[in-house]
Amino acid sequence: MSSQDQNLIGKTDDVVIVGGGLTGLFCALELAPRPVTLIAAAPLGQGASTAWAQGGIAAAVGDGDSPEAHTADTVAVGGGIVDEAVALGLAREAPARIRDLLRYGVPFDRDLEGRLAVGQEAAHSARRIVHVRGDMAGQAIIAALTEAARRTPSIRVIEGYVAEALLTEDNAVTGLQLRKAGDATARPVIIASRAVVFATGGIGHLYAVTTNPREASGQGLAIAARAGAVIADPEFVQFHPTAIMVGRDPAPLATEALRGEGATLINGHGERFMPARHPLAELAPRDVVARGVFAEIAAGRGAFLDARDALGARFAEKFPSVYASCRAAGIDPAKQPIPVAPAAHYHMGGIAVDARGRSSIDGLWAGGEVSSTGAHGANRLASNSLLEAVVYAGRIAEDIAGRVIPAPRRLPAESSAPRNGALPALSERDLRAMMTSHVGVIRDGNRLAEAVRAFARLERDAGSLALRNMATAALLVAASAFMRRESRGAHDRADHAGENPALAHRTMTTLAAAGDLAASLADHVPARPVQPPSTVPA
Ligand SMILES: Cc1cc2nc3c(=O)[nH]c(=O)nc-3n(C[C@H](O)[C@H](O)[C@H](O)COP(=O)(O)OP(=O)(O)OC[C@H]3O[C@@H](n4cnc5c(N)ncnc54)[C@H](O)[C@@H]3O)c2cc1C
């Protein structure tokens, strides 16, 4: 951004979109020719989970399939708290949004008769995943939308800047504070605007073991929460059962579609362990498979994805990205089992939004993974997230298109991290290790309480807004996980096995409530320094 662009007062109708993944790009394109400023932490095409999606988008476009069947599958894996009307809305809009993406140039695979080819994924009762060249859906979507956005004169793209604070007055958005990515000493930039769309993705990078890019560190969730937004279901984090464990951060992913094609999970003794855990074996819901993989690793037997019989020599052609990740680590997946572990992958929780993507703050919309619509409940059905992203991006654009956004009157004041002189007890690395060890696949009250206290202290003492925002997001997840004294969907409490019917509802919370919990836990525990875990469990 050039110096004359620093501190911008928007004009009437100006809309600011934060995030350059599927949600942000699709929303900006659908709003055209309305002027939009799109801010992305990394150059377009990078730093977005969308670009890494391998499976594809769930849409009931195959013979004999229906939106009702798609909804039933979504509800079945969601741990009893999916909002069925929301899920049905997504399923019904799916075919139209796929047509939109085709219009923007996404080359979805077709069968010999020219119809959209549909693949199978875990817990779907029909083949309904539209994909691109096997496992290249995300890259193809980002490439097509980025090109379309760059060709659209009404979209001004600002790359390499991170939003670090939402500026509000009387619960209404007045602007956004940005900073050059990776430069905590750079001067903040203020953009005055009355209409901001958060499309900042998920929180996976809060965990030491994750499949998400580093930009997915919960900044959007935290910024909205700090401005007072209602946050829904933050405790529900999905762990992908088959991240490839070759010492990379983030961990590359072995897509679920591999299991759809017949690859099996085995332990170090060569034994399949999923058939004993679930009738659907390797195609059981993600949380069940993640716990199976976690248990084998915890028992010291290790876990591996074996595609030798199912794919063998066809591996490289059918799953080129997974093949490349394995080969880079010296593994030939056609001949060797792939070492895997569960990794933080997808956040069902987020900024609570209504059917139009409106948050509880006037002038703040949220869509995609940073939001929580109720469609996923306690556990997301594979390939429903790209669908939700594109559907809500379209709805937000439609909602904004019907409004005149007044011009801001003046530049809002800057927000800064408090400097109270205390040295933060946790570094970013410590925070990530603690999320994996204390707020991971299997949780318990004592460790969650320890995490809540540690993150609340870090939130108070962090010197940079970026680290403080990570602490805010981590605190929201840990506090709601502590409060949900049951096991449901992806949330597994070793000290509260099974579902409690009285808790069969979504969580609606705020940062203030998480802070109150941290204060009450601090009152009950002898003050002692937090020992961040020095190593991350496998
Ligand atoms: C490896 C992997 C595979 C997946 N496979 C599938 C799949 O096959 N099917 C499926 O449905 N889902 C899949 N998912 C999930 C899906 O990709 C995401 O949920 C979805 O892409 C989210 O889209 P989004 O637009 O909300 O966020 P993203 O695509 O993550 O984009 C977020 C954008 O916001 C930017 N950003 C973040 N914070 C800030 C900030 N503070 N300031 C400025 N910019 C910011 C980022 O740089 C990025 O541009 C997968 C996820 C991963 C990680």
The ligand as an SDF file (V2000), in Angstrom:
LIG
                    3D

 53 58  0  0  0  0  0  0  0  0999 V2000
   -5.8210  -29.0930    3.7100 C   0  0  0  0  0  0  0  0  0  0  0  0
   -7.2890  -28.7530    3.6760 C   0  0  0  0  0  0  0  0  0  0  0  0
   -8.1480  -29.4680    2.8530 C   0  0  0  0  0  0  0  0  0  0  0  0
   -9.5090  -29.1670    2.8270 C   0  0  0  0  0  0  0  0  0  0  0  0
  -10.3390  -29.8510    1.9570 N   0  0  0  0  0  0  0  0  0  0  0  0
  -11.6410  -29.4850    1.8600 C   0  0  0  0  0  0  0  0  0  0  0  0
  -12.5000  -30.0720    0.8880 C   0  0  0  0  0  0  0  0  0  0  0  0
  -12.0800  -30.8980    0.1030 O   0  0  0  0  0  0  0  0  0  0  0  0
  -13.7990  -29.6780    0.8530 N   0  0  0  0  0  0  0  0  0  0  0  0
  -14.3020  -28.7340    1.7020 C   0  0  0  0  0  0  0  0  0  0  0  0
  -15.4890  -28.4200    1.6340 O   0  0  0  0  0  0  0  0  0  0  0  0
  -13.5050  -28.1380    2.6160 N   0  0  0  0  0  0  0  0  0  0  0  0
  -12.1880  -28.4670    2.7060 C   0  0  0  0  0  0  0  0  0  0  0  0
  -11.3850  -27.8520    3.6220 N   0  0  0  0  0  0  0  0  0  0  0  0
  -11.9310  -26.7430    4.3950 C   0  0  0  0  0  0  0  0  0  0  0  0
  -12.0980  -25.5400    3.4810 C   0  0  0  0  0  0  0  0  0  0  0  0
  -10.9890  -25.4640    2.6130 O   0  0  0  0  0  0  0  0  0  0  0  0
  -12.2050  -24.2490    4.2670 C   0  0  0  0  0  0  0  0  0  0  0  0
  -13.1540  -24.3570    5.2780 O   0  0  0  0  0  0  0  0  0  0  0  0
  -12.6300  -23.1110    3.3290 C   0  0  0  0  0  0  0  0  0  0  0  0
  -11.7480  -23.0470    2.2250 O   0  0  0  0  0  0  0  0  0  0  0  0
  -12.6300  -21.8170    4.0620 C   0  0  0  0  0  0  0  0  0  0  0  0
  -12.7750  -20.7820    3.1130 O   0  0  0  0  0  0  0  0  0  0  0  0
  -12.7300  -19.3030    3.6320 P   0  0  0  0  0  0  0  0  0  0  0  0
  -12.9240  -18.4300    2.4510 O   0  0  0  0  0  0  0  0  0  0  0  0
  -13.6510  -19.1620    4.7740 O   0  0  0  0  0  0  0  0  0  0  0  0
  -11.2500  -19.1470    4.2480 O   0  0  0  0  0  0  0  0  0  0  0  0
   -9.8120  -19.3120    3.5790 P   0  0  0  0  0  0  0  0  0  0  0  0
   -9.8620  -19.9730    2.2690 O   0  0  0  0  0  0  0  0  0  0  0  0
   -8.9270  -19.9010    4.6140 O   0  0  0  0  0  0  0  0  0  0  0  0
   -9.3790  -17.8070    3.3290 O   0  0  0  0  0  0  0  0  0  0  0  0
   -9.1290  -16.9460    4.4200 C   0  0  0  0  0  0  0  0  0  0  0  0
   -8.4640  -15.6890    3.8910 C   0  0  0  0  0  0  0  0  0  0  0  0
   -8.3770  -14.7280    4.9280 O   0  0  0  0  0  0  0  0  0  0  0  0
   -7.0410  -14.2270    5.0190 C   0  0  0  0  0  0  0  0  0  0  0  0
   -6.8600  -13.7650    6.3890 N   0  0  0  0  0  0  0  0  0  0  0  0
   -6.9130  -14.4670    7.5460 C   0  0  0  0  0  0  0  0  0  0  0  0
   -6.7860  -13.6360    8.5990 N   0  0  0  0  0  0  0  0  0  0  0  0
   -6.6530  -12.3960    8.0870 C   0  0  0  0  0  0  0  0  0  0  0  0
   -6.4880  -11.1040    8.6660 C   0  0  0  0  0  0  0  0  0  0  0  0
   -6.4580  -10.9150    9.9860 N   0  0  0  0  0  0  0  0  0  0  0  0
   -6.3600  -10.0320    7.8450 N   0  0  0  0  0  0  0  0  0  0  0  0
   -6.3850  -10.1940    6.4720 C   0  0  0  0  0  0  0  0  0  0  0  0
   -6.5610  -11.3900    5.8750 N   0  0  0  0  0  0  0  0  0  0  0  0
   -6.7000  -12.4710    6.6840 C   0  0  0  0  0  0  0  0  0  0  0  0
   -6.1880  -15.4050    4.5750 C   0  0  0  0  0  0  0  0  0  0  0  0
   -4.8900  -15.0170    4.2100 O   0  0  0  0  0  0  0  0  0  0  0  0
   -7.0380  -15.9050    3.4110 C   0  0  0  0  0  0  0  0  0  0  0  0
   -6.8340  -15.0820    2.2790 O   0  0  0  0  0  0  0  0  0  0  0  0
  -10.0220  -28.1440    3.6620 C   0  0  0  0  0  0  0  0  0  0  0  0
   -9.1550  -27.4300    4.4890 C   0  0  0  0  0  0  0  0  0  0  0  0
   -7.7920  -27.7180    4.4920 C   0  0  0  0  0  0  0  0  0  0  0  0
   -6.8780  -26.9340    5.3860 C   0  0  0  0  0  0  0  0  0  0  0  0
  1  2  1  0
  2  3  1  0
  2 52  2  0
  3  4  2  0
  4  5  1  0
  4 50  1  0
  5  6  2  0
  6  7  1  0
  6 13  1  0
  7  8  2  0
  7  9  1  0
  9 10  1  0
 10 11  2  0
 10 12  1  0
 12 13  2  0
 13 14  1  0
 14 15  1  0
 14 50  1  0
 15 16  1  0
 16 17  1  0
 16 18  1  0
 18 19  1  0
 18 20  1  0
 20 21  1  0
 20 22  1  0
 22 23  1  0
 23 24  1  0
 24 25  2  0
 24 26  1  0
 24 27  1  0
 27 28  1  0
 28 29  2  0
 28 30  1  0
 28 31  1  0
 31 32  1  0
 32 33  1  0
 33 34  1  0
 33 48  1  0
 34 35  1  0
 35 36  1  0
 35 46  1  0
 36 37  1  0
 36 45  1  0
 37 38  2  0
 38 39  1  0
 39 40  1  0
 39 45  2  0
 40 41  1  0
 40 42  2  0
 42 43  1  0
 43 44  2  0
 44 45  1  0
 46 47  1  0
 46 48  1  0
 48 49  1  0
 50 51  2  0
 51 52  1  0
 52 53  1  0
M  END
$$$$
